[in-house]
């Protein structure tokens, strides 16, 4: 990993602004399942990432693996890039917001 674990954890904590429970509830919605790029299994990359983020948020830092920190870095990068593409106007019911929420970030918070 290029960044140390403390830096990755800090950036992840800043980027992911939904709790594990909020994200888990969101992932159960039709809106969550309807956005994102689908892999061969029918689940979008963001939805699968959201399920992994729920697990990360519920795991003690001392128990996180290098792979977990790599995924945390991927989450931070996705959220950062996606926020830069914010559409104009009200984003409340947009695919843009819903995609971000799959990755644990609600831009309306």
Secondary structure as the mmCIF struct_conf table of DSSP 4:
data_model
#
loop_
_struct_conf.conf_type_id
_struct_conf.id
_struct_conf.beg_label_comp_id
_struct_conf.beg_label_asym_id
_struct_conf.beg_label_seq_id
_struct_conf.end_label_comp_id
_struct_conf.end_label_asym_id
_struct_conf.end_label_seq_id
BEND BEND1 UNK A 3 UNK A 3
HELX_RH_AL_P HELX_RH_AL_P1 UNK A 5 UNK A 15
BEND BEND2 UNK A 18 UNK A 18
HELX_RH_AL_P HELX_RH_AL_P2 UNK A 20 UNK A 27
TURN_TY1_P TURN_TY1_P1 UNK A 28 UNK A 28
BEND BEND3 UNK A 29 UNK A 29
HELX_RH_AL_P HELX_RH_AL_P3 UNK A 30 UNK A 33
TURN_TY1_P TURN_TY1_P2 UNK A 34 UNK A 34
BEND BEND4 UNK A 35 UNK A 36
STRN STRN1 UNK A 38 UNK A 38
TURN_TY1_P TURN_TY1_P3 UNK A 40 UNK A 41
BEND BEND5 UNK A 42 UNK A 42
STRN STRN2 UNK A 44 UNK A 44
HELX_RH_AL_P HELX_RH_AL_P4 UNK A 45 UNK A 57
TURN_TY1_P TURN_TY1_P4 UNK A 58 UNK A 58
BEND BEND6 UNK A 59 UNK A 59
HELX_RH_3T_P HELX_RH_3T_P1 UNK A 61 UNK A 63
HELX_RH_AL_P HELX_RH_AL_P5 UNK A 66 UNK A 83
TURN_TY1_P TURN_TY1_P5 UNK A 84 UNK A 85
HELX_LH_PP_P HELX_LH_PP_P1 UNK A 86 UNK A 87
BEND BEND7 UNK A 88 UNK A 89
TURN_TY1_P TURN_TY1_P6 UNK A 92 UNK A 93
HELX_RH_AL_P HELX_RH_AL_P6 UNK A 95 UNK A 102
TURN_TY1_P TURN_TY1_P7 UNK A 103 UNK A 104
TURN_TY1_P TURN_TY1_P8 UNK A 107 UNK A 108
#
